[in-house]
Amino acid sequence: MKLIESRANPLFKQLYKWQSSAGRRGDPVLLDGINLCESWLTAKGQPTHAIFDLDRIDQPNIRQLIEKLNVEICISMPGSLLRSLTSVDTDQGVLFVVQPKVNTPPLRLKDTVVMLDRIQDPGNVGAILRTCAAAGIKRVLAATGTASLWSPKVLRSGQGAHFALQLHEQVDLIAIAETLEMPLVVTTLDDAQDLFTTTLPTQCAWVFGHEGQGVDEKLASRADIKVKINHELGAIESLNVTAAAAICLFEQRRQSLGTTKT
């Protein structure tokens, strides 16, 4: 295993540069922690580089991970160097460097997709990606202004969901909406019908919007269906976007499974 001992090492300098620009579209991404690294390895295969804390490479869980990797991509370094590449206060002694594919949305969308309209909180974005994967959604499109899908906080919140999804960033959602061959379903409080009394289409494009402003008006005006989640009056004004997304996607799933059984 190659050893890096100095910040002057050219590869370390490159790693630090990638860490500093985390989430920038097209750049390699540093995955932090055993869970994310294992998830990448299972779903995508070998990373570009696998970096380990020199003092922890004999820990059983790290040793098991090393045994699954090609030896030529493995690098060790002192913990002090590794910690300067991590985005967490307490690291787990392992980083993967990976190159996510930059996907162009297909010209025709046939299966249910989720569109994120300027959702800014990385925790919200990651949680929605995790919900999408759990609900069987395969593709997510994020508008410009949405938190970077590959930023460290989104990755941690997503818990490996990224690797089960086709992800598209900086997408013009209005342009996509104009070419859809399936219904556009928007969550909004204005002129909307109750989610639980609405017959949802088996395939559609869901739009979940900005935490404070909701879905862009130009996009909402193109909706075929507008839904809202009725809740205890006076208790709260509205649900968090992550909760709303989970309720909507699993209500669609419930209805779809019911249709399939009959």
Secondary structure, DSSP 8 states (H G I E B T S, - for coil): -EE---TTSHHHHHHHHHHHTTT-TTS-EEEESHHHHHHHHHHH---SEEEEEGGGTTSHHHHHHHTTS-GGGEEEE-HHHHHTT-SSSS--SEEEEE--------SS--S-EEEEES---HHHHHHHHHHHHHHT--EEEEETTS--TTSHHHHHHHTTGGGGSEEEEEE-HHHHHHH-SS-EEEE-SSS-EEGGGS---SS-EEEEEBTTTBS-HHHHTT-SEEEE----TTT-S---HHHHHHHHHHHHHHHHHHHHH-
